[in-house]
Amino acid sequence: MRVRDRDGPRYVFEDFQSAFDPESHGWNIEYLNANPPMLRKIRQDLHGGELRWRLDSFKQRLLFVPELRREYAALHQQYCEDLVNHVLRVTRIENPFSHIQVLLKERPPLSGPGVTVYLVHSLAREYTATYSFANGGEREVRVTLSGVVDSGRIGSYTSDLYLQEDGTAEFVHRRYTIWQNGAGNPYAALIVPAEETLHIALRKFTESAIQETLREREVQSPREAADVVEEWVRVEEAIVGGVVDVIMRDFAEGSLPGIPEALAARDVAERKGMERYALLEKGIDAVRQLGHEEAIRLYSEDPHRFREMLVGR
């Protein structure tokens, strides 16, 4: 399916899934509050009274804009392959990828035992939310709002956590990762292959730490489980960011001459305001202190010890 817009062509990467997004929901509420005529029409349809509302459903799906300039697409693919090979060589981790390919239209069927890398120009998120309005009577008015916004991620690899009734956790891994070649800060796009390779390689150790933490705290509710996941996401982002900081310096000297160091500093500064990167600077300091090989070894053997380096006991 193709979705046209001024930034397009945009294609649907995956079908709509029920997934609440507080930021988009907030924009919807602002939109409703800023549109008195719509609220008046809803009151008229309900024959007056005090309005009450509820969110009935919230769904979203991932869209992508392909890189249609063949020379750019080929250069991006070659760059990604070169950087992935560099990361594998200097870290000595196993290659997690089955293949790296440019995505031009709909996503093809996944093949191979590893993770497939899809290369695109940009990513966006389309959402649709349905709200019900009532005044205490029997009548209801339903309003559906939708929009397309920047995905907020230049690279993406996802693991889904399912909390079982007995308190155990099960992780289901997506067998693909998506990398875009555009970003406000070009350095952020340049480091994506290194970041995502490390995220995939280290994820099993993060998940082991999450499961151990869930057991230790006897977590039962989805909200508590989400808090634990977010806690360890910050730790994983810290070690990945630290290792990327070290190995990109070496890679840039040979393959990216002329890239200003200020771009790397700007990238770190821009991420500081995001909760998932709250420990990034401490992670960079820790990896510089340990060295990237020792940092990876420590994280793979005892993620809790690495976390203690960042936040203490």
N, C-alpha and C positions, 0 to 999 in steps of 0.2 A: 504494500500500500504506500502511495506517495502523498505527502502533505506539502502543498505549495505555500510559500510565503516569501517575503522580500529577501530573506536570508537563505532561501532554498537553493536547489530542491532539498526538502527534508524527507527522510524515509523513516518508517517505523522500525525500530530495532526489536522491540518486544511488546507484547500485548498489554493492555491495561491490567494493573494489579491493584488490589486494595492496599493502600499504604498511605497513612496520614502524614502530611507535611505541615508543621506548624507555621512555617514562614508563608507559604502560599495561602493557608487558611487565614492568617493575619491580614494578608493583602485583600482577601475576599471581604472580610469584616470592614476594613477601611473603605473598600469600594461601596459596600452597602450603606455605610454611615454617611458617605459623601454623595449619596443619590437619594435625597428626600422624595423626588417624584416617584421613584420605584417603591419606596416604603409607603407612600400615600396610596398608591395603586393596590398594594397588598392589603392595607387596612380597609380600603373600599371593598375589595373582594371578600373580606372577612366580616363586613358590615360593622366596622369599628371595634373598639375595645383595645386593651393593652396587648401589644404584640409579644409573643414568646416564640423562640426559635430553637431548633436543634439541628445538628449535623447528621444527616441520614447516611451519606456515603462519601468517600473520598478515594479516588482512584488516580493513578498516574502511570505513565509509560515513558520509555526512553526513545528519543528521536536522534537521528544523526544527519549531518550534511556531509556527503562524500567529498573527497578531494578529486576533482575532475580534471585538474591540470596534470597531465601524465608525467611531466618531468618532475614536478613537486612530489607527486605520489611515489615515484621511483626513488627519488633522493631520500624521502622520509623513511621508506622501507629499508633502504640500505643503511641509513644512519641507525635505525632501531636495531637492526641485526648486528651492526658493528659494536654498538654500546652493550647490548645483551651479552655478546661474546666476551667483551672486556670484563663485564661484571662476573661472568662465570669463571673466567680465567683467574682473576685476582682474588676472588672469594672462595674458589674451589667448591662451589655448591653445584648440585645436579641441575641440568637444564630442565625446567618445568614445562617447556613449550613444545607443542606438536608442530606448529608452524605459525608464521607471521604473514598476514595477508591484508591487502588493501580492500576495503569494503566499499563497493560502488552502489549497490541497490539493496534489496532485501538480504537479510542474513542467511547464508547457506547453512545446510545441515552440518553439525559438528562432526568431525572425524578425527581419528587418532586418539591415543591414550592420554595425551597431555592437555595443557591449556592452549586454546587458540587465541592468538592476538589479532584483533581487528583494528586496522588503522583508518581513521576518518579525519575530516577537516575540523568538525566541531560537534559537540553534543548538546542536546537540549532536553528538557523534561516537560511533557504535556500533562496537565492535570485537569480533572473535572470533579467538582464537588456539588452535592445536592443538599439543600437546606429546606426544612419544613417550617412554615410559620403558622401560628394558631393564636387564638385569643381566649382559649378556655372552652370554646364551643366545639361543635362537631366538625366544622369546616376547617380545611387546611389548604394552604397555598405552598406549592413546591417551586423552588427556584434553583436552577442549575447554572453554576458559573464555571468557566473553563479558561485556561490560559496556557501559554508556552513561555517558559523561562529558561535561562541558562542553567545547565546541569550543576554548575559549581565544581565539577571535577574534570581535570584534564586527562587523568587516567583513572580507571575504575576496575577493581577486582573484588567480588563480593562473596562472603560466606554467610549463610543464613543459619541462625541458631533456633533450634526447637527445644523448648523446655517441656519435658515429659511430666506426667502426673506424679511419678515417684521422685521427682526432683532432679533426675539425671538430664544431661544436655546432649543433644545430637546436632552436629554441624553438617550442613549440606553445602557443597562447594559448586559455584558456577564454573563451568568448563571454558569460560572465555574471559578475556579482559579487553577493554576498549581504550585506545590511546588516540588523542587528537593532536594535530600538529599546530594548532593555533592557541595563543594565550596572550594576555595583556603584557606579561613579562615573558619574553622568549625563553629565558632560562628555565621557567617553570615547565614549558613543553619539552625542552631539551633533556631534562632529567627524568622524565616519565618512564622511559624504558628501564632505567636503573632502579627507580623507586618500585615499580610494579614487579620486577623480577625478584627483588628482595622481599616485598610483601608476600608474594606467593611462596617463596622458599621458607620464610620464617613463620608463616601463618599457623602451621601445625604446632609450633611451640607456644604461640599465643593462645591457641585453642586449648592446649593442655593446661596452661596456667588459668584460663577462664574456668575450666571444669573443676580444677582443684579449689579455686576460690569459691565457686558455687557450693561445693561440698563443705568447705570449712565454715562458711557463713550460713549454711543450711537454708539457702535461698529457695523460696517457693513461688513468689509472685513474678510475673513478667516484668514489672517495673523494676524490681530489685535486680533481676537478671540483666536487664538493659543497662542498669548502672554499672554492673560488673564489667559488661562488655565494653562500655564507653571508657571505663578506667584502663582496661588493657589495650584498647585502641590507641589511647594516648601514649602508652609505653611502646607499642609497636611502631607508631609514627616516630617516636624519639630515636629508636635504634636505626630504623631505616634512614631517617634524615641524617643521622650521624655518619653512617657508613657511606651514604651518597656524598656527603660533604667531602669525605676523604678521597674516595675513588674517582670522583669527578674532577678533582684537581689534576690527577695524573692523566686522565683521559683527555681533558681539555688541552693540556700542554701539547699533545701529539695530534689531536683531531679537531680541536676548536680554537686555533690560534686567534688571538684578537678579541676573545669574549671577555668583556670587562668583569672584574671581580665584583664590582658594585652591583651587578645584576643578581649574583648569588645572595649578597647581603640584603638586597631589596626583597628577594623571594622569601627569605626567613622573616624579615620584618612584616611583610604582608600576611604571613600565616600566623603571626603571634596573636592576632585577635580572634582566631578560631579555636574553639574548645579542644578539638582533636589534636591540635598542635601545641597544647599548653606546656608540654615537656620537651619541645623540639630543641630549644637552645641548650638545655641540660643534657639532652641526648648527644648533641654535637660535641659538647665538652667531654662527655664520658668516652665517646669513641676516639676522640683525639688523644685522650689520656691512655686508653687501653690499646689502641691500634685496632683496625677494622677486623682483622682475623681473630684476635682475642675477644673482641666484643661479640662477634657472631658465635664463637665457641661458648662463651659464658651464657648468652641468651638461649642457645640450643640446649645446654645442659641444665640451666637453672634460671629461668626468666625472672623468678622472684628476687634473686640476688641482683640482677641488672636493675630491676625496678627500685630496689633499695638504694642503689647509687643515685637515683634521680629524686626520690621523695623521702628517703629514710625509712626506718622501720615503722 
